[in-house]
């Protein structure tokens, strides 16, 4: 059955690619998640794939070419969105259900949501938010949504899809140098830009319902993308089934602490990498922790559908949503507790929402500082951060 499911997945992907309130504080300084792999150049070797359509230096690479596999589609076969248009939450409600997942990104007072029902067909949106050039990226095979500053070598560029995978993860390319970049690490792995890393920016995957409650004047990526796709349909149906085997994954053996496609909240601070399993978070709802000397908190809230479960994305099972924030606020370190369906801090009794906003109590109107984190499949995070500790598991 697994083999049949993977065969169907390849067919679906190839077919799809053939068809054309309180203002948030400024985003924290960009933080790169330290990669596990080295940036040391490997010896020159002939590429086992056609390089004639590329104009970058394939002599420069940090990943063995035999680890870079074709995902099926060719270069730009999964087309990035380069001219995104946006609509109001009210207009999006005609086709976007409250439980559907969106990527939240905000810069200054410009707040935007990018529905995964669109990103699953395009994987990259090149956008500019309050003057900041960003790449909104989503790799369905790793369940990895990451936002980057798309400034490279002092100048903004745009990104496209190579059609290649490394450890089942999206390999992007920048259109200025056509170097290849690993999405999970933000590093250039092939070409002229090898040794360069993109800056990660704080983002969050939340439900559309939570977005429009907090940001009724926010912007929603429109379905008017210039392409005809089955938006709202998940082409990777049942991909996150507990017993599923990751597609085209030929990386290190996944540590057996968790199943390969178990979801984890991840973060890397200093020399520490952490993974917080979703089942643990769903049970506790709040985890206070200290990582590399930094006091952090992980929130969990129900009500967000999996983008990779049923064919109709809005019918996906409830996996919830998460947020990771600094516990330092108003000159003190707070300790958070779950109080029924609410989250409060023990020091002031303020109630907080999943976006880190104080909504009732002495700190109402304040916001916790977001911390760069990921919501990934365990196999993907473990492949790039094999040194990661798993919260709740020795």
C-alpha positions as CSV (number, residue, x, y, z in Angstrom):
1,X,0.0,0.0,0.0
2,X,2.8,2.4,0.8
3,X,4.4,1.8,-2.6
4,X,1.1,2.4,-4.3
5,X,0.6,5.6,-2.3
6,X,4.0,6.9,-3.3
7,X,3.4,6.0,-7.0
8,X,0.1,7.9,-6.9
9,X,1.9,10.8,-5.3
10,X,4.4,11.1,-8.1
11,X,1.6,10.9,-10.7
12,X,-0.4,13.7,-8.9
13,X,2.6,16.0,-8.5
14,X,3.7,15.6,-12.2
15,X,0.2,16.2,-13.4
16,X,-0.2,19.2,-11.2
17,X,3.1,20.7,-12.4
18,X,2.1,20.2,-16.0
19,X,-0.9,22.5,-15.6
20,X,-0.3,26.0,-15.8
21,X,-5.5,45.5,16.3
22,X,-2.5,46.4,18.5
23,X,0.2,47.1,16.0
24,X,2.9,44.3,16.3
25,X,6.4,45.3,17.3
26,X,9.1,45.3,14.6
27,X,10.3,41.8,13.8
28,X,13.4,40.7,15.7
29,X,16.8,40.8,14.0
30,X,17.0,38.0,11.4
31,X,18.3,34.8,12.9
32,X,19.7,31.9,11.0
33,X,19.0,28.4,12.2
34,X,22.5,26.7,12.4
35,X,22.7,23.9,9.9
36,X,24.1,20.5,10.8
37,X,26.0,20.1,7.5
38,X,29.3,21.6,6.8
39,X,30.0,24.4,4.3
40,X,33.2,22.8,3.2
41,X,33.6,22.5,-0.5
42,X,33.6,18.9,-1.8
43,X,36.0,17.7,-4.5
44,X,34.9,18.4,-8.0
45,X,32.8,15.6,-9.5
46,X,30.7,15.4,-12.7
47,X,27.0,16.0,-12.0
48,X,24.9,13.0,-12.7
49,X,22.1,15.2,-14.1
50,X,21.8,17.7,-17.0
51,X,23.3,21.0,-16.1
52,X,23.0,22.7,-19.5
53,X,20.0,24.9,-18.6
54,X,21.8,26.3,-15.5
55,X,24.3,29.1,-15.4
56,X,26.1,28.5,-12.1
57,X,29.3,26.8,-11.1
58,X,28.7,23.2,-10.5
59,X,32.3,22.7,-9.5
60,X,31.4,24.4,-6.2
61,X,29.1,22.2,-4.0
62,X,28.9,21.1,-0.4
63,X,26.5,18.2,-0.9
64,X,27.4,15.0,-2.8
65,X,25.6,15.1,-6.1
66,X,24.3,11.5,-5.6
67,X,22.3,12.8,-2.6
68,X,20.5,15.3,-4.8
69,X,17.5,13.6,-6.4
70,X,14.9,14.6,-9.0
71,X,11.5,15.2,-7.4
72,X,9.8,14.7,-10.8
73,X,9.1,18.2,-12.0
74,X,11.7,20.1,-14.0
75,X,13.2,23.5,-13.2
76,X,10.3,25.9,-12.4
77,X,7.9,23.0,-13.0
78,X,6.4,24.0,-9.7
79,X,6.1,27.7,-10.4
80,X,6.9,30.3,-7.7
81,X,4.5,33.2,-7.3
82,X,6.4,36.3,-8.3
83,X,3.6,38.9,-8.4
84,X,1.4,38.1,-5.4
85,X,-1.9,39.9,-5.0
86,X,-3.8,40.1,-1.8
87,X,-7.4,40.5,-0.6
88,X,-9.2,41.2,2.7
89,X,-10.1,38.4,5.1
90,X,-13.8,38.9,4.4
91,X,-13.3,38.2,0.7
92,X,-11.1,35.2,1.4
93,X,-13.8,33.7,3.6
94,X,-15.6,32.7,0.4
95,X,-13.1,30.0,-0.3
96,X,-10.9,29.7,2.8
97,X,-12.3,27.9,5.9
98,X,-11.6,29.1,9.4
99,X,-9.6,25.9,10.3
100,X,-7.3,26.0,7.3
101,X,-3.6,26.7,7.9
102,X,-2.0,29.9,6.7
103,X,1.6,31.2,7.1
104,X,1.6,34.4,9.1
105,X,4.3,36.9,8.4
106,X,4.4,40.5,9.6
107,X,6.8,43.3,9.3
108,X,6.1,46.6,11.0
109,X,2.3,47.2,10.5
110,X,2.1,45.1,7.3
111,X,0.5,41.7,8.2
112,X,-0.1,39.0,5.7
113,X,-1.3,35.4,5.5
114,X,-0.3,32.9,2.9
115,X,-2.8,29.9,2.7
116,X,-1.1,26.5,2.5
117,X,-3.9,25.6,0.0
118,X,-2.0,27.9,-2.4
119,X,1.6,27.3,-1.2
120,X,1.2,23.5,-1.6
121,X,1.0,24.1,-5.4
122,X,3.7,26.8,-5.7
123,X,6.1,26.3,-2.7
124,X,7.6,29.8,-3.0
125,X,6.1,33.3,-2.9
126,X,8.5,36.1,-3.6
127,X,7.0,39.1,-1.8
128,X,7.9,42.5,-0.3
129,X,6.4,43.3,3.0
130,X,6.7,46.9,4.4
131,X,9.8,47.3,2.2
132,X,11.4,44.0,3.2
133,X,12.0,41.5,0.4
134,X,11.0,38.1,1.6
135,X,10.6,34.5,0.2
136,X,7.7,32.6,1.8
137,X,8.5,28.9,1.3
138,X,6.7,25.7,2.0
139,X,8.0,22.1,1.3
140,X,5.1,19.7,1.6
141,X,7.4,16.7,1.8
142,X,9.0,18.0,5.0
143,X,6.0,20.0,6.2
144,X,8.5,22.9,6.5
145,X,7.3,26.5,6.1
146,X,10.1,29.0,6.3
147,X,10.3,32.7,5.6
148,X,13.6,34.2,4.4
149,X,15.0,37.6,3.7
150,X,15.7,37.2,0.0
151,X,18.6,39.7,0.0
152,X,21.7,38.0,-1.2
153,X,25.1,39.7,-1.5
154,X,23.5,43.0,-0.6
155,X,20.8,42.9,-3.3
156,X,17.3,41.4,-3.4
157,X,16.8,38.5,-5.7
158,X,13.9,36.1,-6.3
159,X,13.7,32.3,-5.9
160,X,12.4,29.5,-7.9
161,X,12.2,25.7,-7.7
162,X,14.9,23.5,-9.1
163,X,12.8,20.3,-9.2
164,X,15.4,18.7,-7.0
165,X,15.3,17.3,-3.5
166,X,18.0,16.8,-0.9
167,X,16.9,14.6,2.0
168,X,13.3,15.0,0.6
169,X,13.6,18.8,1.1
170,X,13.0,21.5,-1.4
171,X,16.1,22.7,-3.2
172,X,15.5,26.3,-4.4
173,X,17.6,28.5,-6.7
174,X,18.1,32.2,-6.7
175,X,17.6,33.9,-10.1
176,X,20.6,36.3,-9.7
177,X,23.3,33.6,-9.7
178,X,21.2,30.4,-10.2
179,X,22.9,28.9,-7.2
180,X,21.0,26.1,-5.4
181,X,19.8,26.5,-1.8
182,X,18.6,24.0,0.8
183,X,15.3,25.2,2.2
184,X,15.7,23.6,5.6
185,X,19.0,25.2,6.3
186,X,18.9,28.4,4.2
187,X,22.3,27.5,2.8
188,X,23.6,27.6,-0.7
189,X,24.7,24.1,-1.5
190,X,25.6,24.3,-5.2
191,X,27.1,27.1,-7.3
192,X,28.5,30.6,-7.0
193,X,26.9,31.5,-3.7
194,X,28.1,28.4,-1.8
195,X,29.2,29.5,1.7
196,X,26.3,32.0,1.9
197,X,23.3,31.6,4.2
198,X,19.9,33.3,4.0
199,X,18.5,35.0,7.1
200,X,15.5,33.3,8.7
201,X,12.6,35.5,9.7
202,X,10.0,34.8,12.4
203,X,6.8,33.3,11.0
204,X,4.0,31.1,12.3
205,X,1.5,28.6,10.9
206,X,-1.9,29.4,12.3
207,X,-5.6,28.9,11.4
208,X,-7.3,31.4,9.1
209,X,-9.8,31.9,11.9
210,X,-7.2,33.0,14.4
211,X,-5.6,35.3,11.8
212,X,-8.8,37.2,11.0
213,X,-9.8,37.6,14.6
214,X,-6.4,39.2,15.5
215,X,-5.9,41.0,12.2
216,X,-9.3,41.9,10.7
217,X,-7.5,44.4,8.4
218,X,-4.7,42.0,7.4
219,X,-4.0,40.8,3.9
220,X,-4.6,37.3,2.5
221,X,-2.8,35.9,-0.6
222,X,-5.3,35.7,-3.4
223,X,-6.0,32.7,-5.5
224,X,-5.5,35.0,-8.5
225,X,-2.0,33.8,-9.0
226,X,-1.8,33.7,-12.8
227,X,-2.0,29.9,-12.7
228,X,-4.8,27.3,-12.8
229,X,-4.5,25.0,-9.9
230,X,-6.9,23.0,-7.7
231,X,-6.6,25.3,-4.8
232,X,-8.1,23.8,-1.7
233,X,-7.2,20.3,-2.8
234,X,-4.3,18.5,-1.2
235,X,-2.3,16.5,-3.9
236,X,-0.4,14.7,-1.1
237,X,-3.5,13.0,0.5
238,X,-2.6,10.9,3.6
239,X,1.0,11.9,3.3
240,X,1.2,12.5,7.0
241,X,-0.4,9.2,8.0
242,X,1.5,7.8,11.0
243,X,3.0,4.9,9.1
244,X,4.0,6.8,6.0
245,X,7.5,6.6,4.5
246,X,8.9,10.0,3.4
247,X,9.0,10.4,-0.4
248,X,12.4,10.1,-1.9
249,X,14.2,10.3,1.4
250,X,17.7,8.8,1.2
251,X,19.3,10.5,4.2
252,X,20.6,9.3,7.5
253,X,18.4,6.8,9.4
254,X,15.8,8.7,11.4
255,X,16.3,8.3,15.2
256,X,13.5,6.0,16.5
257,X,12.6,8.4,19.3
258,X,9.6,9.4,17.1
259,X,8.0,8.2,13.8
260,X,9.4,9.8,10.6
261,X,6.3,12.0,9.9
262,X,5.5,12.9,13.5
263,X,5.3,16.7,13.8
264,X,7.7,18.6,16.0
265,X,8.2,22.2,16.9
266,X,11.8,22.9,16.4
267,X,14.3,25.6,17.3
268,X,18.0,26.2,17.4
269,X,19.6,28.7,19.8
270,X,23.3,28.9,20.3
271,X,24.7,25.4,19.9
272,X,21.4,23.7,21.1
273,X,18.8,22.2,18.9
274,X,15.4,21.2,20.3
275,X,12.3,19.3,19.1
276,X,9.0,19.4,20.9
277,X,6.6,16.6,19.8
278,X,3.1,17.8,18.9
279,X,1.4,15.1,21.1
280,X,3.3,16.3,24.2
281,X,2.3,19.9,23.3
282,X,-1.3,19.0,22.8
283,X,-1.4,17.4,26.2
284,X,0.4,20.1,28.1
285,X,-0.6,23.1,25.9
286,X,2.2,25.1,27.4
287,X,5.9,24.2,27.8
288,X,8.3,26.5,29.6
289,X,11.9,25.8,28.9
290,X,15.4,27.4,28.8
291,X,17.5,26.7,25.8
292,X,21.1,28.0,25.5
293,X,20.4,30.3,28.4
294,X,17.3,31.8,26.8
295,X,13.9,31.5,28.6
296,X,11.3,30.4,26.0
297,X,7.8,29.1,25.9
298,X,6.0,26.9,23.4
299,X,2.2,27.4,23.1
300,X,-0.2,24.9,21.5
301,X,-3.9,25.5,20.5
302,X,-6.4,23.3,18.7
303,X,-8.4,24.2,15.7
304,X,-6.1,24.0,12.8
305,X,-6.4,21.3,10.1
306,X,-3.5,19.3,8.7
307,X,-2.7,20.4,5.2
308,X,-1.4,16.9,4.3
309,X,-4.2,14.7,5.5
310,X,-7.4,14.4,3.4
311,X,-7.7,15.4,-0.2
312,X,-10.0,18.3,0.8
313,X,-7.6,20.4,2.9
314,X,-10.3,21.9,5.1
315,X,-11.4,18.4,6.1
316,X,-8.0,17.5,7.5
317,X,-7.8,16.3,11.0
318,X,-7.2,18.8,13.8
319,X,-3.4,19.0,14.5
320,X,-3.5,22.3,16.2
321,X,-1.1,25.2,15.9
322,X,1.9,26.4,17.9
323,X,3.9,29.5,18.8
324,X,7.3,30.0,20.3
325,X,8.2,33.1,22.3
326,X,10.6,34.6,24.7
327,X,9.4,34.5,28.3
328,X,11.1,37.8,29.1
329,X,8.5,40.6,29.1
330,X,8.0,43.8,31.0
331,X,11.4,43.4,32.7
332,X,10.8,40.0,34.2
333,X,10.8,36.3,33.2
334,X,7.3,35.0,33.0
335,X,6.1,31.4,33.7
336,X,3.1,30.3,31.7
337,X,0.3,27.9,32.6
338,X,-2.7,26.3,30.8
339,X,-5.9,27.4,32.5
340,X,-8.6,25.4,30.9
341,X,-8.7,26.6,27.3
342,X,-6.8,29.8,28.2
343,X,-3.1,30.5,28.7
344,X,-2.0,32.8,31.6
345,X,1.3,33.8,33.2
346,X,1.7,33.1,36.9
347,X,3.4,36.4,37.7
348,X,0.7,38.8,36.5
349,X,-2.3,36.6,35.6
350,X,-2.4,38.1,32.1
351,X,-4.2,35.9,29.5
352,X,-2.3,35.4,26.2
353,X,-3.3,34.2,22.8
354,X,-1.5,31.8,20.4
355,X,0.1,34.7,18.7
356,X,1.8,35.9,21.9
357,X,-0.6,38.9,22.5
358,X,-1.7,39.8,26.0
359,X,-5.5,39.9,25.6
360,X,-6.7,40.4,29.2
361,X,-5.0,41.5,32.4
362,X,-2.2,43.8,33.4
363,X,-0.1,43.1,30.3
364,X,-3.0,43.3,27.8
365,X,-1.9,44.9,24.6
366,X,1.7,43.8,25.0
367,X,3.2,41.1,22.9
368,X,5.8,38.5,23.6
369,X,8.8,38.5,21.2
370,X,8.5,35.7,18.6
371,X,11.4,33.3,18.3
372,X,12.3,31.7,14.9
373,X,11.1,28.2,15.0
374,X,9.8,25.5,12.7
375,X,6.9,23.0,12.5
376,X,8.4,20.1,10.7
377,X,8.3,16.4,10.3
378,X,10.7,14.6,12.6
379,X,12.7,12.9,9.9
380,X,13.4,16.2,8.2
381,X,14.6,18.0,11.3
382,X,16.6,15.0,12.5
383,X,18.4,14.7,9.1
384,X,19.7,18.3,9.4
385,X,20.0,18.4,13.1
386,X,20.9,14.9,14.3
387,X,22.2,16.5,17.5
388,X,18.7,17.6,18.4
389,X,17.2,16.8,21.8
390,X,13.6,15.8,22.0
391,X,11.6,17.3,24.8
392,X,10.0,14.7,27.0
393,X,12.2,11.9,25.7
394,X,15.5,10.9,27.3
